[in-house]
Structures are given as C-alpha cells and as structure tokens.
C-alpha cells in the first residue's frame, strides 16, 4: 500500500487487529507524537520511535461524525488520521480499516 505523497496521490495507511500502521516517516520523534483520529487525540510521550503498529488506535476510532458521542476531530471523519511528531508539520493519511489489502 502506497504511503508516499506525489502529485495527485493521497497518503494512505491501514488499521487491522494489531492497530494503526504507523508509516516509517513518522515513527521517529524527539519528545512526543500526536495521533488524531475523528474520535480522539492521543499524545505519545517519550523519545526514540514507535513500532510499526499503534494498538491504542482501533477501527472504531473512525467513521461518520454522527456515530460519535463527542468527536474530538470531526474534520478528519470518516477515514483520516493526522500524525505529528513534535516540531514537525502533521501529515494526514487516509485510513483503510480492513487491513493492508483493503
């Protein structure tokens, strides 16, 4: 699945039973990594890197805004995630919730 952004091509990732696949270009960070889904915002503190999957983000973090009680980032609905290492610009990815082959 393509994760590169080229003219006219959207960055994508996927989610499966292991969690959200974190693309390699945002796995390394210095102080925190902020992951925003339509439903929630997660701040991962530390330094170094995260693994290829982030299990705290699940398929039910995505969907239409009207399905959430209190959506934190409705502009990302239904299928977008924002990943931002501290000190860098956030990158928006389209999320396929059926796994890599979806």
N, C-alpha and C positions, 0 to 999 in steps of 0.2 A: 504494500500500500504506500502510495506516494506521500512523503512528508515535506517535500520541497515546494516552495512557492515560486512559480515562474509566471510570467505574464499570462493572465487568464486562467491560471491553475490555482485551486484552493488548497491550502494546507489541511491535511487530514490526519486523524489518529483513530483509535478504536478502543472499545471497552469490552472486556469479557469477564469470565469468572475470577481472573486474577486482579481485576481493577482497571483503571485507566492506563493505557500505554503512554508513558512519558517519552516524547521524542528525544533523541540524543542531544539535539542542540539546546535543550533547556534542562538537562539533568544536572549540570554543574552549576553551583551557586556559592556565594560567599556568606550571606547571613540569613536569608530566608527565600523561600519560593512561595509565591501566592498562586493558588489554583482557584479560579472562579468558574462555577457551573451555574446554570439557570437557578438552581435551588439554593446553593450555598457558596461560601467563601472559606477556603482552608489556607491557613498560614503555616507552612512547614519551616520551623526554625532550626538553625544549625549551620554548618558549613561543610562543604565537600560535594556530595552528589546523592541523588536518589537512584533507586534501581529502575529497571525498565518498566515496571508496573507500580501504580499507586493504589493500594487496595481500599483506601478510605473514600475514593470516588467510585460510585456504583451506577448502574444503568438507571436506577430510579432518581438520580440527580438531574436527569434530562427529560424533556417532554414539554407539552404545551403549558404556558404560564397558568392557565385557569385550572390546572390539575394540582398546583402547589398552594399550600395554605399561606405561606409568606415567602414568595420568591425573593431572593437577595439580589439577583442579577437578571431581571426579566429580559433585558436586551439580548441575552445570549440564547434565549429559548428559540426553538426547541432543542437544538442539537449542536451547540457551540460550547467550547471551553476556552478560557483565557489562562495562559500560563506565563508568569512573570518572575524571573529571577530578580532579586533586589538590584537596583541600579541600572536595569535594562528596561527596554520597552516591552510591554506584553505582546504575546503572539496569540492570535486567535486560530483555533483549529476546528474544523467540522469533525464531529464525533460519530462514528458508526457504532451502534450499540449491539450489533450482532457478532462481534469479533472481527478478526483480521480479514476474513473473506467476505464480509457483508458489503 
